[in-house]
């Protein structure tokens, strides 16, 4: 994919998402230099299986995560 898009060097993608009280991934947002990288990051994070939600004082609560994805395109 990187070659077809003409990408070189280090590529940074930042994905932000919420783990809700039930452990489901929701509200996925991404930031990347190329729209196709952004869409692919959102697609992949959307496939994360149900997780253990945050807990405080014995009660589940929503947690926001930011996942940095860094890869280097080498020729």
C-alpha positions as CSV (number, residue, x, y, z in Angstrom):
1,X,0.0,0.0,0.0
2,X,2.8,2.4,0.9
3,X,4.5,2.1,-2.4
4,X,1.3,2.6,-4.4
5,X,0.6,5.8,-2.4
6,X,4.1,7.1,-2.9
7,X,4.9,7.1,0.8
8,X,8.5,7.2,2.1
9,X,10.2,7.4,5.4
10,X,8.4,7.4,8.8
11,X,4.6,7.4,8.8
12,X,2.7,8.3,12.0
13,X,-0.9,7.5,12.5
14,X,-2.7,8.3,15.7
15,X,-6.0,6.5,16.5
16,X,-8.2,7.6,19.3
17,X,-11.1,5.4,20.5
18,X,-13.3,4.8,23.5
19,X,-13.8,1.6,25.5
20,X,-17.3,1.9,26.8
21,X,-18.7,0.5,30.0
22,X,-19.5,-2.8,28.3
23,X,-15.9,-3.2,26.9
24,X,-16.9,-2.3,23.3
25,X,-14.7,-0.2,21.1
26,X,-16.5,3.0,19.9
27,X,-16.0,6.5,18.6
28,X,-12.9,5.7,16.5
29,X,-11.0,8.7,15.1
30,X,-7.7,8.7,13.3
31,X,-5.1,11.2,12.1
32,X,-2.7,10.5,9.3
33,X,-1.0,12.2,6.4
34,X,-2.9,10.1,3.8
35,X,-6.7,9.4,3.9
36,X,-6.1,5.7,3.0
37,X,-3.9,5.2,6.0
38,X,-6.5,6.9,8.2
39,X,-9.3,4.6,6.8
40,X,-7.2,1.5,7.2
41,X,-6.3,2.4,10.9
42,X,-10.0,2.9,11.6
43,X,-10.9,-0.4,10.0
44,X,-8.3,-2.3,11.9
45,X,-9.1,-0.8,15.3
46,X,-12.8,-1.5,14.6
47,X,-11.9,-5.2,14.6
48,X,-10.6,-5.1,18.2
49,X,-12.6,-7.7,20.2
50,X,-14.5,-6.8,23.3
51,X,-12.1,-5.6,26.0
52,X,-12.3,-5.3,29.8
53,X,-13.7,-1.8,30.7
54,X,-12.1,0.5,33.2
55,X,-13.1,0.1,36.8
56,X,-13.1,2.5,39.7
57,X,-14.6,1.7,43.1
58,X,-16.0,-1.5,41.6
59,X,-18.0,0.2,38.8
60,X,-17.3,0.1,35.1
61,X,-16.6,3.4,33.3
62,X,-15.6,4.6,29.8
63,X,-11.9,5.0,29.0
64,X,-10.4,7.0,26.1
65,X,-7.3,5.6,24.4
66,X,-4.9,7.0,21.9
67,X,-2.9,4.5,20.0
68,X,0.1,5.7,18.1
69,X,1.1,3.6,15.0
70,X,4.5,4.3,13.6
71,X,6.0,2.5,10.6
72,X,8.9,3.2,8.3
73,X,8.7,2.8,4.5
74,X,12.0,1.5,3.2
75,X,12.9,1.1,-0.5
